[in-house]
Amino acid sequence: MATFKLIEDVKVIYFAETIQGKVELDGEIVEFRYSENSNGSEHWILINGKWESEYDEKYEGIILACGAVDLSKDSKAGKKFNTDDYSDDY
């Protein structure tokens, strides 16, 4: 039997994760998906039963909160977000 020794720390070289959730935005229930991987991110809003990547900018704060990692797989129901806290700088 051969033995080997790790000579460099193991690191992630590629990752992929998609989250999905529902929020209440100005009295409207909005379902979203946010997918991020090593190559970038994609996002969708459920509109009339279809996942749309082109949507009204009123939903942009939801997606920006995901990109800022404030809205993530670890977020729990009841947490509140202020869309004014997010800008296109993320």
Contact map, one row per residue, 1 for C-alpha under 8 A:
111000000000000000000000000000000000000000000000000000000000000000000000000000000000000000
111100000000000000000000000000000000000000000000000000000000000000000000000000000000000000
111110000000000000000000000000000000000000000000000000000000000000000000000000000000000000
011111000000000000000000000000000000000000000000000000000000000000000000000000000000000000
001111100000000000000000000000000000000000000000000000000000000000000000000000000000000000
000111111000000000000000000000000000000000000000000000000000000000000000000000000000000000
000011111000000000000000000000000000000000000000000000000000000000000000000000000000000000
000001111100000000000000000000000000000000000000000000000000000000000000000000000000000000
000001111110000000000000000000000000000000000000000000000000000000000000000000000000000000
000000011111000000000000000000000000000000000000000000000000000000000000000000000000000000
000000001111100000000000000000000000000000000000000000000000000000000000000000000000000000
000000000111111000000000000000000000000000000000000000000000000000000000000000000000000000
000000000011111000000000000000000000010000000000000000000000000000000000000000000000000000
000000000001111100000000000000000000110000000000000000000000000000000000000000000000000000
000000000001111110000000000000000000110000000000000000000000000000000000000000000000000000
000000000000011111000000000000000011110000000000000000000000000000000000000000000000000000
000000000000001111100000000000000011100000000000000000000000000000000000000000000000000000
000000000000000111110000000000001111000000000000000000000000000000000000000000000000000000
000000000000000011111000000000001110000000000000000000000000000000000001100000000000000000
000000000000000001111100000000111100000000000000000000000000000000000000000000000000000000
000000000000000000111110000000111000000000000000000000000000000000000000000000000000000000
000000000000000000011111000011110000000000000000000000000000000000000000000000000000000000
000000000000000000001111100011100000000000000000000000000000000000000000000000000000000000
000000000000000000000111111111000000000000000000000000000000000000000000000000000000000000
000000000000000000000011111111000000000000000000000000000000000000000000000000000000000000
000000000000000000000001111100000000000000000000000000000000000000000000000000000000000000
000000000000000000000001111110000000000000000000000000000000000000000000000000000000000000
000000000000000000000001111111000000000000000000000000000000000000000000000000000000000000
000000000000000000000111101111100000000000000000000000000000000000000000000000000000000000
000000000000000000000111100111110000000000001100000000000000000000000000000000000000000000
000000000000000000011110000011111000000000001100000000000000000000000000000000000000000000
000000000000000000011100000001111100000000111100000000000000010000000000000000000000000000
000000000000000001111000000000111110000000111000000000000000000000000000000000000000000000
000000000000000001110000000000011111000011110000000000000000001001000000000000000000000000
000000000000000111100000000000001111100011100000000000000000000000000000000000000000000000
000000000000000111000000000000000111111111000000000000000000000000000000000000000000000000
000000000000011110000000000000000011111110000000000000000000000000000000000000000000000000
000000000000111100000000000000000001111100000000000000000000000000000000000000000000000000
000000000000000000000000000000000001111110000000000000000000000000000000000000000000000000
000000000000000000000000000000000001111111000000000000000000000000000000000000000000000000
000000000000000000000000000000000111101111100000000000000000000000000000000000000000000000
000000000000000000000000000000000111000111110000000010000000000000000000000000000000000000
000000000000000000000000000000011110000011111000000010000000001000000000000000000000000000
000000000000000000000000000000011100000001111100001111000000000000000000000000000000000000
000000000000000000000000000001111000000000111110001110100010000000000000000000000000000000
000000000000000000000000000001110000000000011111111100000000000000000000000000000000000000
000000000000000000000000000000000000000000001111111100000000000000000000000000000000000000
000000000000000000000000000000000000000000000111110000000000000000000000000000000000000000
000000000000000000000000000000000000000000000111111000000000000000000000000000000000000000
000000000000000000000000000000000000000000000111111100000000000000000000000000000000000000
000000000000000000000000000000000000000000011110111110000000000000000000000000000000000000
000000000000000000000000000000000000000000011110011111100000000000000000000000000000000000
000000000000000000000000000000000000000001111000001111100000000000000000000000000000000000
000000000000000000000000000000000000000000010000000111110000000000000000000000000000000000
000000000000000000000000000000000000000000001000000111111010000000000000000000000000000000
000000000000000000000000000000000000000000000000000001111111000000000000000000000000000000
000000000000000000000000000000000000000000000000000000111111000000000000000000000000000000
000000000000000000000000000000000000000000000000000000011111100000000000000000000000000000
000000000000000000000000000000000000000000001000000000111111111000000000000000000000000000
000000000000000000000000000000000000000000000000000000011111111100000000000000000000000000
000000000000000000000000000000000000000000000000000000000111111110000000000000000011011000
000000000000000000000000000000010000000000000000000000000011111111000010000000000010000000
000000000000000000000000000000000100000000100000000000000011111111100000000000000000000000
000000000000000000000000000000000000000000000000000000000001111111110000000000000000011101
000000000000000000000000000000000000000000000000000000000000111111111110000000000010010000
000000000000000000000000000000000100000000000000000000000000011111111111000000000000000000
000000000000000000000000000000000000000000000000000000000000001111111110000000000000000001
000000000000000000000000000000000000000000000000000000000000000111111110000000000000010001
000000000000000000000000000000000000000000000000000000000000000011111111000000000000000000
000000000000000000000000000000000000000000000000000000000000000011111111001000000000000000
000000000000000000000000000000000000000000000000000000000000010011111111111000000000000000
000000000000000000100000000000000000000000000000000000000000000001001111111000000000000000
000000000000000000100000000000000000000000000000000000000000000000000011111000000000000000
000000000000000000000000000000000000000000000000000000000000000000000011111100000000000000
000000000000000000000000000000000000000000000000000000000000000000000111111110100000000000
000000000000000000000000000000000000000000000000000000000000000000000000011111100000000000
000000000000000000000000000000000000000000000000000000000000000000000000001111100000000000
000000000000000000000000000000000000000000000000000000000000000000000000000111110000000000
000000000000000000000000000000000000000000000000000000000000000000000000001111111000000000
000000000000000000000000000000000000000000000000000000000000000000000000000001111100000000
000000000000000000000000000000000000000000000000000000000000000000000000000000111110100000
000000000000000000000000000000000000000000000000000000000000000000000000000000011111110000
000000000000000000000000000000000000000000000000000000000000110010000000000000001111110000
000000000000000000000000000000000000000000000000000000000000100000000000000000000111111000
000000000000000000000000000000000000000000000000000000000000000000000000000000001111111000
000000000000000000000000000000000000000000000000000000000000100110010000000000000111111111
000000000000000000000000000000000000000000000000000000000000100100000000000000000001111111
000000000000000000000000000000000000000000000000000000000000000100000000000000000000011111
000000000000000000000000000000000000000000000000000000000000000000000000000000000000011111
000000000000000000000000000000000000000000000000000000000000000100110000000000000000011111
